Amino acid sequence: MNKSLAKYLFGGAAVGALNGIFGGGGGMVAVPILKSAGRPARTAHATAIAVILPVSVLSGAVYLFSGLVPFAVLLPVALGVAAGGLLGAKLLPRVSSRFLTFLFAAFMLAAGIRMMF
């Protein structure tokens, strides 16, 4: 097995585990892994979203069948996420790679600080 394939497999396993445990956030690991493998920022972000989809569906099904999903919250949040995802996908090609990287880092920093307090 070549190094790139091993790196992608290990990184993918880490992304899936984090997404499954935290209910999201796998992209915060996937994007840096993809960028360190030489992928441009836009490609790294788009690929992270594409690989998170099946993981989210699987994790979501497990949570749903385990009774951990409050149905009164599910539909409004799902609609909001779908609308935001569509908007974000439309905006991605219009945002510079430099700004995208800065924005991603700012959100990661803000999330980290918020989690500590």
C-alpha positions in Angstrom: 0.0 0.0 0.0 1.4 3.4 -0.9 1.8 6.2 1.6 -0.9 8.4 0.1 -3.5 5.6 0.2 -2.6 4.7 3.8 -2.8 8.4 4.8 -6.2 8.7 3.2 -7.5 5.5 4.8 -6.2 6.5 8.3 -7.5 10.1 7.9 -10.8 8.8 6.7 -11.1 6.5 9.7 -10.3 9.4 12.0 -12.9 11.7 10.3 -15.6 9.0 10.5 -14.9 8.3 14.2 -14.9 12.0 15.1 -18.1 12.6 13.1 -19.8 9.6 14.7 -18.8 10.5 18.2 -19.4 14.3 18.1 -22.3 14.2 15.6 -20.3 16.4 13.2 -17.0 18.1 13.0 -15.3 15.5 10.9 -14.6 18.2 8.3 -12.4 19.9 10.8 -10.1 16.9 10.5 -10.7 16.1 6.8 -9.8 19.6 5.5 -6.3 19.7 7.1 -5.6 16.2 6.0 -6.6 16.9 2.4 -4.7 20.2 2.4 -1.6 18.5 3.8 -1.9 16.0 0.9 -1.6 18.9 -1.5 -5.2 19.5 -2.3 -6.3 23.1 -2.9 -8.5 24.7 -0.3 -11.7 24.6 -2.3 -11.1 21.0 -3.3 -10.3 20.0 0.3 -13.5 21.7 1.6 -15.7 20.2 -1.1 -14.2 16.8 -0.7 -14.7 16.9 3.1 -18.4 17.7 2.7 -18.8 14.9 0.1 -17.1 12.3 2.4 -19.0 13.4 5.5 -22.4 12.8 3.8 -22.4 9.0 4.0 -20.8 9.0 7.5 -23.5 11.4 8.7 -26.3 9.3 7.2 -24.9 6.2 8.9 -24.3 7.9 12.3 -27.7 9.6 12.0 -29.5 6.3 11.5 -27.8 4.8 14.5 -28.8 7.8 16.6 -32.3 7.8 15.2 -32.9 4.1 15.9 -31.3 4.4 19.4 -34.0 7.0 20.3 -31.5 9.9 20.7 -33.1 12.1 18.1 -35.9 14.5 19.3 -38.3 14.5 16.4 -39.7 18.0 17.2 -36.2 19.3 16.5 -35.3 17.1 13.5 -37.3 18.6 10.7 -36.7 22.4 11.4 -33.0 21.8 11.9 -32.8 19.5 8.8 -34.5 22.2 6.7 -32.1 24.9 8.0 -29.1 22.7 7.4 -30.2 21.9 3.8 -30.8 25.6 3.0 -27.4 26.5 4.5 -25.6 23.7 2.7 -27.1 24.8 -0.6 -26.1 28.4 0.0 -22.6 27.4 1.1 -22.1 25.2 -2.0 -23.1 28.1 -4.2 -20.8 30.5 -2.4 -17.7 28.2 -2.3 -16.6 28.9 -5.9 -16.9 32.6 -5.4 -14.7 32.8 -2.3 -10.9 33.1 -2.6 -8.8 30.2 -1.3 -7.0 32.5 1.1 -10.2 33.9 2.6 -11.7 30.4 2.8 -8.6 29.2 4.8 -8.8 32.2 7.1 -12.5 31.8 7.6 -12.2 28.1 8.4 -9.4 28.8 10.9 -11.4 31.5 12.5 -14.4 29.2 12.9 -12.2 26.4 14.3 -10.7 28.9 16.8 -14.0 30.3 17.8 -15.5 26.8 18.3 -12.5 25.8 20.4 -12.8 28.8 22.6 -16.5 28.3 23.0 -16.1 24.7 24.0 -13.7 25.7 26.8 -16.2 28.1 28.4 
